[in-house]
Amino acid sequence: MALTPEALAPIAAQMRMPPEALIALPTAVEVFAKKADMPITEMLAELTVNTPLRDYLAEICIQTHTAA
């Protein structure tokens, strides 16, 4: 599954992070899914309902953007 802006929009809308940090979101979601050994679609569904996981992902995106 390609991580399009449309596929990520519902999750991104729930995250409190600077818009410029969203550039790291597709890669971060792919890595999270791979590490959890789950399909990307399942990870997207989990991120929609799992606030702590979504917050952790947002923090990683912010840190990645800040370090770049």
N, C-alpha and C positions, 0 to 999 in steps of 0.2 A: 504494500500500500504506500502510495506517495503521500508524504506529509505536506499537503497543500495548505495555504492560508485558510481556506474554508474549513478544512478538517481540524485545524488547530484553533480556530476562532473562539469556539465555546470555552475552551480551556484558558486561552489567553485572556479572555474577558474576565475570568475569575481571579486572575493573578494580579497582584499589586506590584508591578515593576515598570521601570521606564520603557517606553516603546522601543528604544534603540537596543535594549537587552533581549527583545523578542527574536532577534536574529539567531540566537543560540538555541531557541526552543526546538526546532525540528531535530537537530542532532542530539540534544539532550533526551528527547522522548525516545529516539531510536536506541540510544545507549541504555536508558532505563529499561526498555522492553527487552533488549538483548540480555542484560544482566539478570532480569527476573525470569528469563526463559519463557516469555509470553509474546503472542502476536501484538503488533503495534495497535491494532483495533481494540484489543483487550486492555492494553495500557491506557489508551485514550479514554476508554470507559471508566477505568479505575481512577484516572486523574480527575475526571468530572465529579466524582463523589468523595474522593479521599483528600480532604483539605490538608492534612499534614504532609502527605506526599507531594501535593501540588505546591505547597509553600516551600518545601525542600527543593523541588525542581526550579522554582522561581529564584531561589537564593543562588543556586548553581548558575543559572543563566545570567544573573546580575554579576556574580563574581567573574564569570568567564568574559563578559563584556567589559568589565572594569579592568581586567588584566590585559586585555587586547590593546 
